[in-house]
Amino acid sequence: MELSAVLTPAPEGGYVAFNPETGTTTQGETIEEALANLREATALYLEEFPLAVAGRPLLTTFDVPEHA
């Protein structure tokens, strides 16, 4: 199953990893560690709450004015 991962730098260092399809969130010191932790957390979540995926995830970006 292909899912999405959104990684952002954490203020205290490392990365926060978020899976939008399930809402699972975790962190790690490196991108690789954050993704591994997210993979594990999401797998555990899906054991309890199976997810029917309707298609491939789509990730895009958008801009807002700096003074919004």
C-alpha positions as CSV (number, residue, x, y, z in Angstrom):
1,M,0.0,0.0,0.0
2,E,1.4,3.4,-1.0
3,L,0.8,6.2,1.5
4,S,2.0,9.8,1.9
5,A,4.6,11.1,4.3
6,V,5.0,14.8,5.1
7,L,8.3,15.6,6.8
8,T,9.0,19.0,8.4
9,P,12.0,20.1,10.4
10,A,11.3,20.0,14.2
11,P,12.2,23.2,16.2
12,E,14.2,21.1,18.6
13,G,16.1,19.3,15.8
14,G,15.3,16.3,13.8
15,Y,12.1,15.8,11.8
16,V,8.4,15.4,12.4
17,A,6.8,12.9,10.0
18,F,3.0,12.9,9.3
19,N,0.8,10.5,7.3
20,P,-2.3,12.4,6.1
21,E,-4.3,9.3,5.2
22,T,-4.3,8.0,8.8
23,G,-3.3,11.0,10.9
24,T,-0.3,9.1,12.4
25,T,2.6,11.4,13.4
26,T,6.0,10.6,14.8
27,Q,9.5,12.0,14.8
28,G,13.2,11.1,14.3
29,E,16.6,12.6,14.4
30,T,17.1,11.9,10.6
31,I,14.8,11.7,7.7
32,E,15.4,8.0,7.5
33,E,14.6,7.5,11.2
34,A,11.5,9.6,11.0
35,L,10.3,7.6,8.0
36,A,11.0,4.3,9.7
37,N,9.1,5.4,12.8
38,L,6.2,6.6,10.7
39,R,6.1,3.4,8.8
40,E,6.0,1.4,12.1
41,A,3.4,3.7,13.7
42,T,1.2,3.6,10.5
43,A,1.4,-0.2,10.3
44,L,0.3,-0.5,13.9
45,Y,-2.6,2.0,13.3
46,L,-3.7,0.0,10.2
47,E,-3.8,-3.2,12.1
48,E,-6.5,-1.7,14.3
49,F,-8.2,0.6,11.7
50,P,-7.9,-0.9,8.2
51,L,-7.9,1.7,5.4
52,A,-9.5,1.4,2.0
53,V,-7.3,3.5,-0.3
54,A,-9.2,4.9,-3.3
55,G,-6.1,5.8,-5.3
56,R,-2.5,7.0,-5.3
57,P,-1.8,10.0,-3.0
58,L,-1.2,13.3,-4.6
59,L,1.1,15.9,-3.1
60,T,1.3,19.5,-4.3
61,T,2.3,22.8,-2.9
62,F,0.7,26.3,-3.0
63,D,1.8,29.8,-2.1
64,V,0.2,32.4,0.1
65,P,1.2,36.0,0.5
66,E,3.9,36.5,3.1
67,H,1.7,38.9,5.2
68,A,-1.4,36.6,5.2
